[in-house]
Amino acid sequence: MNQLSSTNIPTLSVDNCIDTLTSLYENAINKNIPFKSIPSLMLWGAPGVGKSQAIRQVAKRLQDATGKKCNVTDVRLLLFNPIDLRGIPTANVDKTLAIWLKPQIFQMDESEGVVNILFLDEISAAPQSVQAAAYQITLDRIIGEHKLPDNCIVIAAGNRVTDKSVAYKMPRALANRLCHLEIESNFESWQRWAVTNGISPKVVGFLSFRQDYLIENENISDDLAFTTPRSWEMVSNVLKLHGDNVDSAYPLICGLIGKGVAVEFSSWCRIFATLPKIEDIFMGKCNTVPKGTDALYALVSSMSAYAREHDDSIYQLENSINYAFNLPSDYAFVLVKNYIALGLREKLMSSPSFVKFISTKGKLLNG
């Protein structure tokens, strides 16, 4: 039997996926359309590409847009047996019939002001017996005698067989119950997320310089440590635990992204010692601009990280925009995009320097 193909389904970046799903469910809530009338979704993508992160962001966006509390129940189907979904059988009070105890995952808040998301992750890695048990959940929103509440959204996710991860062929009967979307790695989408979520400026700067290292997806090797958005987030966390010292964190960085990339990352990070003092830039005490593509990427990522931590100071933001006039236009553009991603648009619009910046570099920004 032939393997089901993913070549005829749409491919979205993580940002586009979040926008698409948020719009879909927000419209359903606003128009009082029941979730059961919306097809259950299946997100395909490489390990670590950001599928789980996307669902959490959809939940946050829905909560902000609708005012409803949004709960995510994350179920890793790889770890489940069919009986875990249906529940454990026991006798009724009269001991005349068998009844099934409701699994904890179905214990959801059915209140009017709540939206539940049942996220069936790693469905493609689950044995086919477990996938078969998911039939009723994805289409009929029931399993056995247990029924999902009306305020529940069902979304599944998994890796493709071509990703060299644990993945079983999805039965056609289950595939036909789902709306399929493929999630791809996109650097700009990841960068916006990284800047707003405090990912280390060293990681953001290095990947701005070497965008091809964001995820290993072309010639997938058998190495245990390889690059994905998830592994780079872990590199950022390790750096923070080591006081941003790359040398002391180096063995752990190697264990996350592999020796080859770790060597390049470690060497590149030495550039940060040559940069102007970022605080001096924001205090209006420095106009010196480093030379070299690598140093400029490092500078922009450091300025973005500083702005995130000091976003309450219009004075410092104004000084940084004045400094941006000295940067090559494309780097100044990336810096302003990062500021906007940080939610600083309103403050920027009140800055005379930014108004001047727009008037002189507006064409580039529009582009």
C-alpha positions as CSV (number, residue, x, y, z in Angstrom):
1,M,0.0,0.0,0.0
2,N,1.4,3.4,-0.9
3,Q,2.4,6.0,1.7
4,L,-0.1,8.9,2.0
5,S,1.5,12.0,0.4
6,S,1.6,15.5,1.9
7,T,2.5,17.2,-1.4
8,N,-1.0,18.3,-2.2
9,I,-1.7,20.2,1.1
10,P,-0.9,23.9,1.9
11,T,2.3,24.9,3.5
12,L,2.3,27.7,6.1
13,S,4.9,29.4,8.2
14,V,4.3,29.2,12.0
15,D,3.1,32.9,11.9
16,N,0.7,32.2,9.1
17,C,-0.6,29.1,10.9
18,I,-1.2,31.1,14.0
19,D,-3.0,33.8,12.1
20,T,-5.1,31.3,10.2
21,L,-6.3,29.3,13.2
22,T,-6.9,32.3,15.4
23,S,-9.0,33.9,12.7
24,L,-11.0,30.7,12.1
25,Y,-11.8,30.1,15.8
26,E,-12.3,33.8,16.6
27,N,-14.9,34.0,13.8
28,A,-16.6,30.9,15.1
29,I,-16.9,32.3,18.6
30,N,-18.1,35.8,17.4
31,K,-20.7,34.3,15.1
32,N,-21.7,31.6,17.6
33,I,-20.8,28.8,15.2
34,P,-20.3,25.5,17.1
35,F,-16.8,24.1,17.1
36,K,-18.2,20.6,16.1
37,S,-19.1,22.0,12.7
38,I,-15.4,22.9,12.0
39,P,-13.2,20.1,10.7
40,S,-10.5,18.9,13.2
41,L,-7.1,20.1,12.1
42,M,-3.9,18.1,11.5
43,L,-0.6,20.0,11.6
44,W,2.3,18.2,9.9
45,G,6.0,19.3,10.3
46,A,9.5,18.5,11.2
47,P,10.5,17.9,14.8
48,G,11.0,21.1,16.7
49,V,9.5,23.3,13.9
50,G,7.1,25.0,16.4
51,K,3.8,23.1,16.1
52,S,3.2,22.9,19.9
53,Q,4.4,26.5,20.3
54,A,1.9,27.6,17.6
55,I,-1.0,26.0,19.5
56,R,-0.1,27.8,22.7
57,Q,0.1,31.1,20.9
58,V,-3.3,30.5,19.2
59,A,-4.7,29.9,22.7
60,K,-3.2,33.2,24.0
61,R,-4.4,35.2,20.9
62,L,-7.9,33.7,21.3
63,Q,-8.0,34.6,24.9
64,D,-6.9,38.2,24.2
65,A,-9.3,38.6,21.3
66,T,-12.5,37.1,22.9
67,G,-12.0,37.6,26.6
68,K,-12.6,33.9,27.1
69,K,-10.2,31.8,29.2
70,C,-8.5,29.4,26.8
71,N,-7.3,26.0,28.2
72,V,-5.0,23.7,26.3
73,T,-5.0,19.9,27.1
74,D,-1.8,18.6,25.5
75,V,-2.1,14.8,24.9
76,R,1.0,13.0,23.7
77,L,-0.6,10.0,21.9
78,L,2.8,8.2,21.5
79,L,2.6,7.5,25.3
80,F,-1.1,6.3,25.2
81,N,-2.7,2.9,24.8
82,P,-6.3,2.7,23.3
83,I,-7.7,2.0,26.8
84,D,-6.1,5.3,28.0
85,L,-8.4,7.2,25.7
86,R,-11.6,5.3,26.4
87,G,-11.0,4.8,30.1
88,I,-10.8,1.9,32.5
89,P,-13.7,-0.5,32.7
90,T,-15.4,-1.1,36.0
91,A,-18.8,-2.5,37.2
92,N,-21.8,-0.3,37.8
93,V,-23.5,0.0,41.2
94,D,-25.6,-3.1,40.7
95,K,-22.6,-5.0,39.2
96,T,-24.7,-5.9,36.2
97,L,-23.1,-3.7,33.5
98,A,-19.6,-2.5,32.7
99,I,-19.0,1.2,32.6
100,W,-15.9,3.2,31.6
101,L,-14.3,5.7,33.9
102,K,-13.7,9.0,32.2
103,P,-10.1,9.7,31.4
104,Q,-8.7,12.9,33.0
105,I,-8.1,14.4,29.5
106,F,-11.9,14.7,29.1
107,Q,-12.4,16.5,32.4
108,M,-12.8,20.0,30.9
109,D,-14.4,23.2,32.0
110,E,-17.7,23.5,30.1
111,S,-18.4,27.1,31.3
112,E,-19.6,29.7,28.8
113,G,-16.5,31.9,29.3
114,V,-14.1,29.1,28.5
115,V,-12.6,27.6,25.3
116,N,-10.9,24.2,25.5
117,I,-8.3,23.1,23.0
118,L,-7.6,19.3,22.9
119,F,-4.2,19.0,21.3
120,L,-3.5,15.5,20.1
121,D,0.2,15.7,19.6
122,E,2.5,13.1,18.0
123,I,-0.5,11.3,16.5
124,S,1.6,10.1,13.6
125,A,4.0,8.4,16.1
126,A,1.2,6.6,17.9
127,P,0.6,2.9,17.0
128,Q,-2.2,2.4,14.6
129,S,-4.4,1.0,17.3
130,V,-4.2,4.3,19.1
131,Q,-4.7,6.2,15.9
132,A,-7.8,4.2,15.3
133,A,-9.1,5.1,18.8
134,A,-8.7,8.8,17.7
135,Y,-11.2,8.3,14.9
136,Q,-14.2,9.1,17.0
137,I,-12.5,12.0,18.7
138,T,-11.6,13.8,15.5
139,L,-14.9,13.3,13.7
140,D,-17.6,12.6,16.2
141,R,-16.0,14.3,19.2
142,I,-16.7,11.2,21.3
143,I,-15.0,8.0,22.3
144,G,-17.0,5.2,23.7
145,E,-19.6,6.9,26.0
146,H,-17.4,9.9,26.7
147,K,-18.3,13.1,24.8
148,L,-16.2,16.3,24.3
149,P,-17.9,19.4,25.6
150,D,-19.3,21.8,23.0
151,N,-16.7,24.5,23.8
152,C,-13.8,22.1,22.8
153,I,-11.6,22.5,19.7
154,V,-9.7,19.4,18.4
155,I,-6.3,19.8,16.8
156,A,-3.8,17.0,16.0
157,A,-0.1,17.2,15.1
158,G,2.7,14.9,14.1
159,N,5.9,14.4,12.2
160,R,6.1,13.3,8.6
161,V,7.6,9.9,7.7
162,T,10.3,11.7,5.8
163,D,11.5,13.4,9.0
164,K,13.2,10.1,10.2
165,S,11.2,10.4,13.4
166,V,9.0,7.7,14.9
167,A,6.0,7.9,12.5
168,Y,3.4,5.4,11.3
169,K,1.4,5.7,8.2
170,M,-1.8,7.4,8.9
171,P,-4.8,5.3,7.8
172,R,-6.8,6.9,5.0
173,A,-10.0,6.7,7.1
174,L,-8.4,8.9,9.8
175,A,-6.7,11.2,7.2
176,N,-10.1,11.9,5.6
177,R,-11.5,13.0,8.9
178,L,-8.9,15.9,9.2
179,C,-8.1,19.2,7.5
180,H,-4.3,19.0,6.8
181,L,-1.8,21.8,7.0
182,E,2.0,21.5,6.7
183,I,4.1,23.8,8.9
184,E,7.5,24.9,7.5
185,S,10.4,26.7,9.1
186,N,10.5,30.4,8.2
187,F,13.3,32.6,9.6
188,E,11.4,35.9,9.7
189,S,8.5,34.2,11.5
190,W,10.9,32.6,14.0
191,Q,12.8,35.9,14.5
192,R,9.7,37.8,15.4
193,W,8.8,35.1,18.0
194,A,12.4,35.0,19.3
195,V,12.7,38.8,19.8
196,T,9.4,39.0,21.7
197,N,10.1,36.0,23.8
198,G,13.6,36.9,25.0
199,I,15.7,34.4,23.1
200,S,19.4,35.2,23.6
201,P,20.6,38.0,21.3
202,K,23.6,35.8,20.5
203,V,21.3,33.1,19.2
204,V,19.1,35.6,17.2
205,G,22.2,37.4,15.9
206,F,24.0,34.2,14.8
207,L,20.9,32.8,13.0
208,S,20.3,36.2,11.3
209,F,23.8,35.8,9.9
210,R,23.3,32.0,9.2
211,Q,19.6,31.5,8.5
212,D,20.3,28.1,7.0
213,Y,21.2,26.8,10.5
214,L,17.7,27.5,11.9
215,I,16.6,23.9,11.1
216,E,18.2,20.9,9.5
217,N,15.6,19.8,7.0
218,E,17.2,19.1,3.6
219,N,19.6,16.3,3.9
220,I,18.5,14.8,7.2
221,S,21.4,13.0,8.9
222,D,21.4,10.4,11.6
223,D,23.1,12.7,14.1
224,L,21.6,12.8,17.6
225,A,22.2,16.5,18.0
226,F,20.9,18.8,15.2
227,T,19.4,22.2,14.7
228,T,15.7,23.1,15.0
229,P,13.9,26.1,16.4
230,R,13.3,24.0,19.6
231,S,17.0,23.1,20.0
232,W,18.0,26.8,19.5
233,E,15.5,27.8,22.2
234,M,17.2,25.3,24.5
235,V,20.6,26.8,23.6
236,S,19.3,30.2,24.7
237,N,18.1,28.7,28.0
238,V,21.4,27.1,28.6
239,L,23.2,30.4,27.9
240,K,21.1,32.2,30.4
241,L,21.8,29.6,33.1
242,H,25.5,30.1,32.4
243,G,25.4,33.9,32.6
244,D,25.6,34.2,28.9
245,N,29.1,32.6,28.9
246,V,29.4,30.5,25.7
247,D,32.6,28.8,26.8
248,S,31.2,27.4,30.0
249,A,28.0,26.3,28.3
250,Y,29.9,24.9,25.2
251,P,29.6,21.2,26.0
252,L,25.8,21.5,26.5
253,I,25.5,23.6,23.3
254,C,27.3,20.8,21.4
255,G,24.9,18.3,22.9
256,L,22.0,20.3,21.6
257,I,23.0,21.4,18.1
258,G,26.0,19.2,17.3
259,K,29.8,20.0,17.3
260,G,30.0,21.5,13.8
261,V,27.4,24.2,14.3
262,A,28.5,24.7,17.9
263,V,32.0,25.5,16.9
264,E,30.8,28.2,14.4
265,F,28.4,29.6,17.0
266,S,31.1,29.8,19.6
267,S,33.5,31.5,17.3
268,W,30.9,34.0,16.0
269,C,29.9,34.9,19.6
270,R,33.4,36.5,20.1
271,I,32.1,39.3,18.0
272,F,30.0,40.6,20.8
273,A,33.1,41.6,22.8
274,T,34.0,44.0,20.0
275,L,30.6,45.8,19.8
276,P,29.9,49.3,21.2
277,K,28.3,49.3,24.7
278,I,24.6,49.0,24.0
279,E,23.6,51.0,27.0
280,D,25.7,53.9,25.6
281,I,23.8,53.8,22.3
282,F,20.5,54.0,24.1
283,M,21.8,56.9,26.3
284,G,22.9,58.8,23.3
285,K,26.6,58.6,24.1
286,C,27.7,56.5,21.1
287,N,27.6,56.9,17.3
288,T,30.3,54.4,16.4
289,V,29.0,51.7,14.0
290,P,30.9,48.4,13.7
291,K,31.9,47.2,10.3
292,G,31.2,43.7,8.8
293,T,28.0,41.8,8.3
294,D,28.5,39.5,11.2
295,A,29.0,42.4,13.7
296,L,26.0,44.4,12.3
297,Y,23.7,41.4,12.9
298,A,25.1,41.0,16.4
299,L,24.5,44.7,17.1
300,V,20.9,44.7,15.8
301,S,20.0,41.6,17.9
302,S,21.7,43.2,21.0
303,M,19.8,46.5,20.5
304,S,16.5,44.6,20.1
305,A,17.1,42.6,23.3
306,Y,18.0,45.9,25.2
307,A,14.8,47.6,23.9
308,R,12.7,44.6,25.1
309,E,14.1,45.1,28.6
310,H,13.8,48.9,28.6
311,D,10.6,49.5,26.6
312,D,9.3,52.0,29.1
313,S,11.9,54.7,28.2
314,I,10.9,56.8,25.3
315,Y,14.1,58.8,25.7
316,Q,16.3,55.8,25.2
317,L,14.2,54.6,22.3
318,E,14.5,58.0,20.7
319,N,18.3,57.8,21.0
320,S,18.4,54.3,19.5
321,I,16.4,55.6,16.4
322,N,18.9,58.4,16.1
323,Y,21.7,55.8,16.1
324,A,19.9,53.8,13.5
325,F,20.4,56.6,11.0
326,N,24.1,55.6,11.0
327,L,23.3,51.9,10.2
328,P,23.1,50.5,6.6
329,S,19.5,50.8,5.6
330,D,18.7,47.0,5.6
331,Y,20.0,46.6,9.1
332,A,18.1,49.7,10.3
333,F,15.0,48.1,8.7
334,V,15.5,44.9,10.7
335,L,15.9,46.8,13.9
336,V,12.7,48.8,13.4
337,K,10.8,45.6,12.5
338,N,12.0,44.0,15.7
339,Y,10.8,47.1,17.7
340,I,7.4,46.8,16.1
341,A,7.3,43.1,16.9
342,L,8.0,44.1,20.5
343,G,4.8,46.2,20.5
344,L,6.6,49.5,20.4
345,R,4.8,50.9,17.4
346,E,2.8,53.4,19.4
347,K,5.8,54.8,21.2
348,L,7.7,54.9,17.9
349,M,5.0,57.0,16.3
350,S,5.4,59.6,19.1
351,S,9.1,59.9,18.4
352,P,10.2,62.8,16.1
353,S,13.3,60.8,15.2
354,F,11.2,57.9,14.0
355,V,9.0,60.3,11.9
356,K,12.1,61.5,10.3
357,F,13.3,58.0,9.8
358,I,10.1,57.1,8.1
359,S,10.3,60.1,5.8
360,T,13.8,59.2,4.7
361,K,13.6,55.3,4.7
362,G,9.9,54.8,4.2
363,K,10.2,53.1,0.9
364,L,12.5,50.5,2.3
365,L,10.0,49.9,5.2
366,N,7.1,49.6,2.8
367,G,9.1,47.1,0.8
